[in-house]
Amino acid sequence: MRAAVSILLLSLILSPASAQKTTNGVSSSPETDEKVYDTIIVGAGAAGCPLARTLADYGEEVLLLERGDDRQKFPEALTKRGGQTAMLNPVISEQFETAQGVVGHIGRVTGGGTAINAGVYIEEGTGYFDDLERLYGVTLNRTLIDESFDWLRDSGIVKPSSQDGQWNTALRASLEAEGYEWAGDEGTPQVAYDNAMVWRTYSIFDADTDKRHAADELLEGSTVTLQVLSEVQHLEFDEESADGAKLTATCVVYDKLTDTEGRERSRRRVCVRDGGRIILSAGAIHTPAILMRSGLGPREMLEAAGIDVVKDMPNVGKDLHDHPQTPIGVGLNAPGPVTIQSIMATRYAGPGCDAENPSPNEQCHFILIDELSQGYGITTGMALTAAKGAAQGKVSRRAFSLLEGFWECAHNFDIALKDEEVDTDTDAAEVEAPAVCSDQQADLANCARQGGSLLSWVTDPLSRGSVSLTADGSVVVDPKYFDHPMDRQAAALSIKEIVKLLSSDDMRSITANGEESCFASDLLTSGLVSSAMGLIFPPSKYAPADADLQLFPRGINASMLDTDDSPETLEAIFQSVADPLYISIWHYCGTVSMGTLIESDDFLLTGTSNVHVVDASVIPAVTRVNPMATVMMLGRYASVQLGEKRETLRHKERAYTFAVSRAEAPLVDGVGDVVEEEFVSGSVGLGGSVWGGLVLLVLGWFLLA
């Protein structure tokens, strides 16, 4: 899959702050930029962009460093239809593999993850923030949270999702038939936590123009200095802030790249002025890695990697978690517009749920189902799942080979339909295949233009992993998916719900038969959905007749709908279906979390005086739905907190300066004249100019305290 899906180890370069080393041919004795800043922010992503914009609006000189290039240079990062190839383009999206063989993606252009993700914008409600306070001791200003969400919506980058096409119509009807209540045609930016709800989401995709909005648009018209192709290596600290004192960061050391591949780079240093701050917003994988390379992290790991320990911080990189997702795909009998998580549905499921007032417990899980269709569904439903399944020996090598070829072809193939193609005959809607595609791959890619997936999430994962460094400085990402048995139960319950929905009359009416379909459930024998629907189709015409294309274990069929929900049964369903198919949706969180490493709601890193972390790293429990809106909100929230504190400090400094000037005012000048004191307060008897000045001086001292 693009050489096993272009798997890249995270190319984070080991360069300890206190050592003079040469890494990748780059001397770690950097040249220093002349200009200094009030604030340096590392990472122009979902949090970094609103951070930078807001602090600049407070009058600060802000430098925003981005390791990748400007998103506006890449057409596929600017539209909804381009998302298919943007995710596969290593210049736009960094691909890596977790310790469990799951493919991950990290945005590497301005906008970060908002440049490559599914675009769904959902705000968390008060219940989520109540849980953060109750379970983790994280107290946030609720009024400022609401104001920050309002600011994002007012920015114009989020709008209600499109609801066009037979897929959305049939899916909504199927959900309502199963007892899900429709939340309203106008859509909602906030997740619905009532039992059995389905709602129209908000999105950063423009329903009218196909445009992808992203976080970098928040920088437009600001005074932020944006510097792209600047890959941060580590932070430097004031040597005097040692021996138990709080560390003060002075500079950021980075590699200035000449191109996105980093073929040529020069090491540089940029610094903050006295009283300045450095904010890490590089995400839940890169942020802890930067801290570790700066000498802040678990002592044993740092010493093994040859990094001088600046401060032993055992929790840096711990508690990594993510939403694992299981896609179940179908082929559709007609083309339609691209949909990406335009409808979401949630309910409580499991034998321990109270019918009247359900709440999460060991046998009651909050499950979520969303959708992808027309090209996007084929990507998640076939290729990514087959890669992991083949690596684990749970998908036949022949199936993997076929899908690997499809992936290579699809990477160069526009498999997302244009709106003007929607009402045409399927054959007429075909596009010319790239030269890299074989005839079979070209047929498969055209067929994929009529695919769809329902996807189940583990909304509240309890499994926890880590981000760590190896002895050679490479980064290991290990979320430990499904390490906790309750996560496996939640996945199995969600799969049963999906199969039930796809078995409805409304969904059957738009589903292609097995011979015409190229989707995973039909292309590969013993398809879960086909058998669950009680349909016997001939093998897909896109599959070699003599190939062993087993994906699902034989015997998985409609009977699973009638099984009980005991832990043993749910474990069997998980092992049979979710384990070989689950993928990541790249919602990594928790590696520098609030309540452990972050001291207050200005997101100050413990043990430091001016290093802040504002990104998904700080979230101790991932949001139950897509975290993009919450991460962007935190960027705005933190910058208002920091901006207001600095404004208050400036006010105190001005008051102190005024007090000092008045205290000096009555002194005799050079020619013996007394400068008349203007400050008089008869009510407290401060008519004397010297005494008045001294009182103001003391008042100024208290203001600064």
C-alpha positions in Angstrom: 0.0 0.0 0.0 2.2 2.8 -1.3 5.0 0.6 0.0 2.9 -0.7 2.8 0.8 2.5 2.9 4.0 4.6 2.8 4.7 3.7 6.4 7.2 6.2 7.7 8.7 6.2 11.2 8.1 9.6 12.6 11.1 11.6 11.4 11.7 13.4 14.6 15.3 14.2 14.9 17.1 13.6 18.1 19.0 16.7 19.2 19.4 17.2 23.0 19.3 20.8 24.1 22.4 20.6 26.1 24.6 18.6 23.8 26.6 19.7 20.8 26.0 17.0 18.3 25.6 16.6 14.6 22.3 15.0 13.4 21.5 14.1 9.8 24.4 16.2 8.7 23.2 19.3 10.5 25.4 20.9 13.1 23.6 21.6 16.4 25.5 24.9 16.8 22.8 27.0 15.2 22.8 30.6 13.9 20.5 32.8 15.9 17.8 34.9 14.3 18.1 38.6 15.0 14.5 39.3 15.8 13.0 38.3 19.2 9.4 37.8 20.0 6.9 38.0 22.8 5.5 34.6 22.0 6.8 31.7 19.9 4.2 29.1 19.0 5.3 25.7 17.6 2.7 24.2 15.3 0.2 26.0 12.9 -2.6 23.5 13.5 -6.0 23.4 15.1 -4.8 25.0 18.3 -1.8 27.0 17.1 -3.7 29.1 14.6 -6.4 30.5 16.9 -3.7 30.9 19.6 -1.5 33.0 17.3 -4.3 35.1 15.9 -5.7 36.0 19.3 -2.4 36.8 21.0 -1.5 39.0 18.0 -4.8 40.8 18.4 -3.7 41.5 22.0 -0.8 43.4 20.5 1.9 40.7 21.0 4.7 40.0 18.5 4.0 36.4 17.7 6.1 33.9 15.7 4.3 30.8 14.5 6.6 28.0 13.4 5.2 25.3 11.1 7.3 22.3 10.0 5.3 21.8 6.8 4.5 24.1 3.9 1.6 26.5 3.3 -1.6 24.6 2.7 -2.7 27.0 0.0 0.0 25.6 -2.3 -1.8 22.2 -2.5 -5.1 22.0 -4.3 -6.0 18.7 -2.8 -5.9 20.3 0.7 -8.4 22.9 -0.3 -11.5 20.9 -1.2 -13.6 18.1 0.2 -13.1 16.0 -2.9 -9.3 16.5 -2.6 -9.3 14.8 0.8 -8.9 11.4 -0.8 -5.5 12.2 -2.2 -4.4 14.7 0.4 -4.4 12.0 3.0 -2.2 9.9 0.8 0.2 12.7 -0.1 3.3 12.5 2.3 4.0 16.2 1.7 0.6 17.0 3.2 0.0 14.1 5.6 2.7 12.4 7.6 1.9 8.6 7.7 3.2 6.3 10.3 2.5 3.0 11.9 1.7 2.3 15.6 3.1 -0.5 17.5 0.0 -2.5 16.7 0.3 -2.0 13.0 -2.4 0.6 12.7 -1.8 3.4 10.1 -1.9 6.9 11.5 -1.8 10.3 9.8 -0.7 13.7 11.1 -1.2 16.9 9.0 2.0 18.5 7.9 0.9 21.8 6.3 -0.6 24.9 7.8 -3.9 24.0 9.3 -2.5 20.8 10.7 -5.1 18.1 11.1 -7.8 20.4 9.8 -6.2 20.2 6.4 -6.6 16.4 6.1 -9.4 15.3 8.4 -13.0 14.5 7.8 -13.9 18.1 8.7 -16.7 17.4 11.2 -17.1 20.2 13.7 -18.9 19.1 17.0 -18.7 21.0 20.2 -18.7 19.2 23.6 -21.4 20.1 26.0 -21.3 20.9 29.8 -21.4 17.2 30.7 -18.0 16.6 29.2 -16.4 19.5 31.1 -18.2 18.3 34.3 -16.5 15.0 33.9 -13.1 16.6 33.4 -13.5 18.4 36.7 -14.9 15.5 38.5 -12.5 12.8 37.3 -9.3 14.8 36.6 -9.6 17.9 38.7 -9.6 20.1 35.6 -11.5 23.3 36.1 -12.2 25.5 33.1 -14.1 28.8 32.9 -17.4 27.8 31.3 -18.3 31.3 30.2 -15.0 31.5 28.3 -15.5 28.1 26.8 -18.9 29.2 25.4 -17.4 32.5 24.2 -14.5 30.6 22.5 -16.9 28.3 20.6 -19.0 31.4 19.6 -15.8 33.0 18.2 -15.1 29.9 16.1 -18.6 29.8 14.7 -18.5 33.5 14.0 -15.2 33.1 12.1 -17.2 31.6 9.1 -15.1 28.4 8.8 -17.9 26.1 10.1 -21.3 25.6 8.6 -24.1 22.9 8.6 -23.2 19.8 6.6 -24.8 19.0 3.3 -27.7 16.5 3.4 -28.0 15.6 -0.3 -28.2 12.2 -1.9 -29.9 8.8 -1.5 -27.3 7.6 1.0 -28.2 10.2 3.6 -31.9 9.9 3.0 -31.8 6.1 3.4 -29.5 6.3 6.4 -31.7 8.7 8.2 -34.8 6.7 7.5 -33.0 3.5 8.8 -32.0 5.3 12.0 -35.4 6.7 12.7 -36.9 3.2 12.1 -34.6 1.9 14.8 -35.8 4.5 17.3 -33.3 7.3 16.8 -34.8 10.7 17.2 -34.0 13.3 14.6 -32.5 16.4 16.3 -33.5 18.9 13.6 -33.0 19.9 10.0 -31.0 23.0 10.8 -28.2 21.0 12.2 -26.3 21.4 15.5 -22.7 22.2 16.3 -23.0 20.5 19.7 -23.1 16.8 20.4 -26.5 15.3 21.5 -26.2 13.1 24.6 -29.8 12.2 24.9 -30.4 8.5 24.2 -30.9 7.4 20.6 -30.3 10.7 18.8 -29.3 11.4 15.2 -28.3 14.8 14.0 -27.0 16.8 11.1 -23.4 17.8 11.9 -21.5 21.0 11.3 -18.5 20.9 9.1 -15.5 22.9 7.9 -16.5 21.9 4.3 -18.6 24.4 2.5 -21.7 22.6 1.3 -22.1 25.0 -1.7 -18.6 25.3 -3.0 -16.8 22.1 -2.0 -14.2 24.3 -0.3 -12.3 23.0 2.7 -11.9 25.6 5.4 -9.1 25.0 7.9 -7.6 26.6 11.0 -5.0 28.5 9.0 -7.7 30.8 7.7 -8.0 32.3 11.2 -4.6 33.9 10.5 -5.8 36.0 7.6 -5.4 39.8 8.2 -3.4 39.3 11.4 0.1 40.5 12.3 1.3 37.0 13.1 4.7 36.1 11.6 4.2 32.7 10.0 7.3 30.8 9.2 6.8 27.5 7.3 9.3 24.7 6.6 10.6 25.1 10.1 11.0 21.8 11.9 11.5 22.4 15.6 14.1 20.2 17.3 14.2 21.3 20.9 13.9 24.1 23.4 16.8 25.9 25.2 16.6 27.0 28.8 18.2 29.7 30.9 21.1 28.1 32.7 20.3 30.1 35.8 16.9 28.4 36.1 18.4 25.1 37.3 19.0 23.4 40.7 15.3 23.0 41.5 14.1 26.4 40.3 11.4 26.7 37.7 12.8 26.4 34.2 12.7 29.4 31.9 12.8 28.7 28.2 14.7 31.2 26.2 14.9 29.9 22.6 13.6 27.4 20.1 16.1 25.5 17.9 14.7 24.4 14.6 15.8 23.2 11.1 15.0 25.6 8.3 14.1 23.3 5.3 14.5 24.3 1.7 11.6 22.0 0.6 8.9 19.8 2.1 11.1 16.7 1.8 13.8 18.3 3.9 16.6 17.4 1.5 18.5 20.4 2.6 18.3 22.0 6.0 20.1 24.5 8.2 19.9 24.7 11.9 18.8 28.0 13.5 17.8 29.4 16.8 15.0 31.9 17.5 14.4 33.5 20.9 11.8 35.2 23.0 12.5 38.5 24.7 12.7 38.7 28.5 9.3 37.9 29.9 8.4 36.0 26.7 6.8 32.6 26.4 7.0 29.5 24.2 3.9 27.5 23.5 3.9 24.0 22.1 1.0 23.2 19.8 2.5 20.4 17.7 -0.1 17.7 18.7 -0.2 14.8 21.0 2.6 13.0 19.3 5.1 15.7 18.3 4.7 17.9 21.4 5.9 15.2 23.9 8.6 14.3 21.5 9.9 17.9 21.4 9.8 18.0 25.2 11.8 14.8 25.4 14.4 16.0 23.0 14.6 19.1 25.1 15.5 17.0 28.1 12.1 17.0 29.8 10.7 13.5 30.1 11.2 10.1 31.8 14.8 10.0 33.0 15.5 6.4 32.1 14.2 6.9 28.5 16.2 10.1 28.0 19.4 8.7 29.3 19.0 5.6 27.0 18.6 7.9 24.1 21.7 9.9 25.0 19.8 13.1 26.0 20.9 15.1 28.9 18.2 15.2 31.5 17.1 18.8 32.2 14.1 17.7 34.3 12.9 14.3 35.1 9.2 14.3 34.1 7.9 10.7 34.1 4.5 11.5 32.8 5.5 13.2 29.6 4.3 10.9 26.7 2.1 8.8 29.0 -1.7 8.2 28.7 -1.8 8.3 24.9 -5.3 7.3 23.6 -7.4 7.5 20.5 -10.8 6.6 19.1 -10.5 3.2 17.4 -13.0 2.9 14.6 -14.5 -0.1 12.7 -15.8 0.6 9.2 -18.4 -1.7 7.6 -18.8 -0.9 3.9 -21.3 -1.5 1.2 -21.5 -0.9 -2.5 -24.3 1.3 -3.7 -26.5 0.9 -6.8 -26.1 4.5 -8.0 -23.6 7.3 -7.7 -24.2 10.3 -5.4 -22.5 13.3 -3.9 -19.6 12.9 -1.5 -20.7 12.8 2.2 -18.3 12.9 5.1 -19.7 12.5 8.6 -22.7 14.6 7.6 -25.0 12.5 9.9 -24.0 11.2 13.3 -26.0 9.0 15.6 -25.5 8.1 19.3 -27.2 5.9 21.8 -26.6 3.8 24.9 -26.3 0.1 24.2 -25.6 -3.0 26.4 -27.4 -5.2 28.9 -26.7 -2.8 31.8 -28.5 0.2 30.3 -31.5 1.7 32.2 -34.2 2.0 29.6 -35.5 5.2 31.1 -32.3 7.0 32.1 -29.2 5.2 30.7 -25.7 6.2 31.8 -22.3 4.6 31.1 -21.2 1.7 33.2 -19.4 -1.6 32.8 -22.3 -3.0 30.8 -23.8 0.1 29.2 -21.8 2.0 26.6 -22.3 5.3 24.7 -21.8 4.3 21.1 -21.6 6.5 18.0 -22.1 5.7 14.4 -21.2 8.0 11.5 -20.8 7.7 7.7 -18.6 8.2 4.6 -19.7 7.7 1.1 -18.6 8.0 -2.6 -14.8 7.3 -2.6 -14.0 8.2 1.0 -15.8 5.1 2.2 -13.7 2.9 -0.1 -10.5 4.3 1.4 -11.3 3.5 5.0 -13.4 0.4 4.4 -11.0 -1.5 2.1 -7.5 -0.4 1.9 -6.6 0.7 5.5 -8.3 -2.2 7.1 -6.7 -4.7 4.7 -3.2 -3.4 5.5 -3.5 -4.1 9.2 -5.4 -7.3 8.7 -2.8 -8.7 6.4 0.0 -7.8 8.7 -1.7 -9.7 11.5 -2.4 -12.7 9.2 -6.2 -12.1 9.5 -6.7 -11.1 5.9 -5.5 -13.4 3.1 -2.4 -12.2 1.3 -4.2 -12.4 -1.9 -6.9 -10.1 -0.7 -4.2 -7.7 0.6 -2.4 -7.9 -2.8 -5.5 -7.0 -4.7 -6.3 -4.1 -2.4 -2.7 -2.9 -2.3 -2.9 -2.6 -6.1 -6.2 -0.7 -5.8 -4.6 1.7 -3.3 -1.7 2.5 -5.7 -4.3 3.1 -8.4 -6.7 5.1 -6.4 -4.0 7.4 -5.2 -3.8 8.7 -8.7 -7.5 8.3 -9.5 -10.2 10.9 -8.8 -12.8 8.6 -7.3 -14.9 11.3 -5.7 -17.8 12.3 -7.8 -18.3 15.8 -9.0 -21.8 17.2 -8.4 -22.6 17.4 -12.1 -21.9 13.6 -12.4 -24.4 12.6 -9.7 -27.4 12.2 -11.9 -25.6 10.5 -14.8 -25.5 6.9 -15.7 -22.8 5.0 -13.8 -20.9 4.1 -17.0 -21.0 7.7 -18.3 -19.6 8.9 -15.0 -16.4 6.9 -15.4 -13.2 8.8 -15.7 -10.1 7.9 -17.5 -7.8 5.7 -15.5 -4.2 6.8 -14.8 -1.5 4.8 -16.6 -0.4 3.2 -13.3 -3.7 1.3 -13.1 -4.2 -2.1 -14.5 -7.6 -2.8 -16.2 -8.8 -4.6 -13.1 -7.7 -1.8 -10.8 -9.3 0.8 -13.0 -12.6 -1.1 -12.9 -12.3 -1.3 -9.2 -11.5 2.4 -8.7 -14.5 3.4 -10.8 -16.7 1.0 -8.8 -15.4 2.6 -5.7 -17.1 5.8 -6.7 -20.2 4.2 -5.5 -19.1 3.0 -2.1 -20.3 3.8 1.4 -19.3 3.0 5.0 -20.9 3.1 8.4 -18.3 3.5 11.0 -18.5 2.7 14.7 -16.4 4.5 17.3 -15.3 3.6 20.8 -16.4 7.0 22.2 -14.8 6.8 25.7 -11.7 4.6 25.3 -10.2 3.4 28.5 -7.1 1.9 27.0 -4.0 4.0 27.5 -0.6 3.8 25.8 2.4 6.1 25.3 4.6 8.1 23.0 8.3 7.2 23.6 11.8 7.5 22.2 14.0 4.6 21.3 17.7 4.5 22.0 18.4 6.0 18.5 15.8 8.8 19.0 13.0 7.3 16.8 9.5 7.9 18.1 7.3 5.0 19.0 3.5 5.5 19.0 1.6 2.9 21.0 -2.0 3.8 21.9 -2.6 0.1 23.0 -5.9 -0.1 21.2 -8.5 -2.3 22.9 -6.2 -3.1 25.8 -9.2 -2.6 28.1 -12.0 -5.2 27.8 -14.7 -2.5 28.0 -13.4 -1.0 24.8 -13.8 -4.3 23.1 -17.4 -4.6 24.4 -18.3 -1.2 23.1 -16.8 -2.0 19.7 -18.9 -5.2 19.4 -22.1 -3.5 20.4 -21.5 -0.8 17.8 -20.9 -3.4 15.1 -24.2 -5.1 15.9 -25.9 -1.8 15.6 -24.4 -1.1 12.2 -25.3 -4.5 10.8 -28.9 -3.9 12.0 -29.0 -0.6 10.2 -27.6 -1.9 7.0 -30.1 -4.7 7.1 -33.1 -2.3 7.0 -35.4 -2.1 4.0 -34.2 1.5 3.4 -30.6 0.6 3.2 -31.3 -2.6 1.1 -33.0 -0.4 -1.5 -29.8 1.5 -2.3 -27.3 -1.4 -1.9 -25.7 -3.0 -5.0 -25.8 -6.7 -5.4 -22.6 -8.7 -4.8 -21.7 -9.2 -8.5 -21.7 -5.4 -9.2 -20.2 -4.3 -5.9 -16.6 -3.7 -5.3 -16.8 -3.0 -1.6 -15.1 -5.0 1.0 -18.2 -6.8 2.3 -19.0 -8.1 -1.3 -15.6 -8.2 -3.0 -14.2 -10.4 -0.2 -16.1 -13.7 0.4 -18.3 -14.3 3.5 -19.1 -10.7 3.6 -20.6 -9.6 6.9 -23.2 -7.3 5.6 -24.4 -9.5 2.7 -24.8 -12.5 4.9 -26.4 -10.5 7.7 -28.9 -9.3 5.1 -29.7 -12.8 4.2 -28.6 -12.3 0.6 -26.6 -14.7 -1.4 -24.8 -13.0 -4.2 -22.3 -14.3 -6.8 -18.7 -13.2 -6.3 -17.9 -9.7 -7.4 -16.9 -9.4 -11.0 -13.9 -7.4 -9.8 -12.4 -10.3 -7.9 -10.3 -13.1 -9.6 -12.5 -16.1 -9.7 -9.9 -18.5 -8.2 -8.6 -16.2 -5.5 -8.8 -16.8 -1.8 -10.2 -13.5 -0.7 -11.4 -14.4 2.7 -11.8 -11.3 5.0 -14.4 -12.2 7.6 -14.2 -15.6 9.3 -16.7 -18.0 7.9 -19.8 -18.3 10.0 -20.3 -14.6 10.8 -23.8 -14.0 9.5 -27.2 -12.7 10.4 -27.4 -14.8 13.5 -25.1 -12.3 15.3 -28.1 -10.0 15.5 -29.9 -12.5 17.6 -27.1 -13.2 20.1 -27.1 -12.0 23.6 -24.9 -9.2 24.9 -22.9 -11.2 27.4 -19.2 -10.3 27.8 -18.3 -13.7 26.2 -20.5 -13.1 23.1 -19.3 -9.5 22.7 -15.7 -10.6 22.9 -16.3 -13.2 20.2 -17.8 -10.6 17.9 -14.9 -8.3 18.6 -12.3 -11.0 17.8 -14.2 -11.9 14.6 -15.0 -8.5 13.1 -13.4 -5.5 14.9 -10.0 -6.9 15.6 -9.1 -7.5 12.0 -10.8 -4.4 10.7 -10.4 -1.5 13.2 -8.5 1.6 12.2 -7.5 4.9 13.8 -9.3 8.2 13.1 -6.3 10.1 14.4 -7.8 11.6 17.5 -4.6 11.2 19.6 -4.8 12.8 23.1 -3.5 12.9 26.6 0.3 12.8 26.4 0.9 16.1 28.4 -2.4 16.2 30.2 -4.2 18.7 32.4 -4.4 17.5 35.9 -0.9 15.9 35.7 1.5 18.1 33.8 -0.4 21.3 33.1 -0.8 23.5 36.2 -3.6 25.9 35.4 -6.0 27.0 32.7 -3.3 29.1 31.1 -1.8 25.7 30.3 1.6 26.3 31.9 3.8 23.2 31.9 4.6 22.2 35.5 8.2 23.0 36.6 8.6 25.8 34.1 7.9 29.5 34.2 7.0 30.2 30.6 6.5 26.9 28.6 2.9 26.3 27.8 1.2 23.4 26.0 -2.0 24.0 24.1 -3.2 21.2 21.8 -4.7 17.7 22.1 -1.8 16.6 24.3 -3.5 18.4 27.3 -6.8 16.5 27.0 -6.9 13.8 29.7 -9.9 12.1 28.2 -10.6 12.4 24.5 -13.9 14.0 23.6 -16.7 11.5 23.0 -17.0 12.7 19.4 -14.6 14.4 17.0 -12.1 16.6 19.1 -11.4 19.2 16.4 -13.8 21.8 17.7 -12.6 21.3 21.3 -8.9 21.6 20.4 -9.6 24.8 18.4 -11.7 26.1 21.3 -8.7 25.5 23.6 -6.5 27.5 21.3 -8.8 30.5 21.6 -9.5 29.9 25.3 -5.8 29.7 26.3 -4.8 32.8 24.2 -7.6 34.9 25.9 -6.3 33.8 29.3 -2.7 34.5 28.4 -3.6 37.8 26.7 -5.6 39.1 29.6 -3.0 38.2 32.1 -0.3 40.0 30.1 -2.7 43.0 29.7 -3.2 43.0 33.5 0.6 42.9 34.0 1.1 45.8 31.6 -1.5 47.8 33.5 0.3 47.1 36.8 3.7 48.1 35.2 2.2 51.3 33.9 0.8 52.1 37.3 4.1 51.3 39.0 6.0 53.5 36.5 3.5 56.3 37.1 4.0 55.9 40.9 7.7 56.1 40.6 7.6 59.2 38.5 5.3 60.9 41.0 7.5 59.8 43.9 10.4 61.5 42.2 8.5 64.6 41.1 8.8 66.8 44.3 12.6 66.4 44.4 14.7 69.6 43.9 15.7 70.0 40.3 19.2 71.0 39.1 18.7 74.7 39.7 17.1 74.4 43.1 13.4 74.7 42.2 10.9 72.3 43.7 8.7 70.5 41.2 5.2 71.0 42.4 3.3 67.8 43.3 0.1 67.5 41.4 -1.3 64.6 43.3 -3.4 65.9 46.3 -5.8 63.9 48.4 -7.2 66.0 51.2 -9.4 63.2 52.4 -6.5 61.3 53.7 -4.2 64.2 54.4 -1.7 63.5 51.5 -1.3 67.1 50.5 2.5 66.9 51.0 4.1 66.1 47.7 6.8 63.9 49.0 4.4 61.8 51.1 2.0 61.6 48.2 4.7 60.3 45.9 5.8 57.7 48.5 2.2 56.4 48.9 1.9 56.1 45.2 5.2 54.2 45.1 4.0 51.7 47.7 0.6 51.4 45.8 2.5 50.6 42.6 4.6 48.0 44.5 1.4 46.3 45.6 -0.1 46.3 42.1 3.0 44.5 40.8 2.9 41.9 43.7 
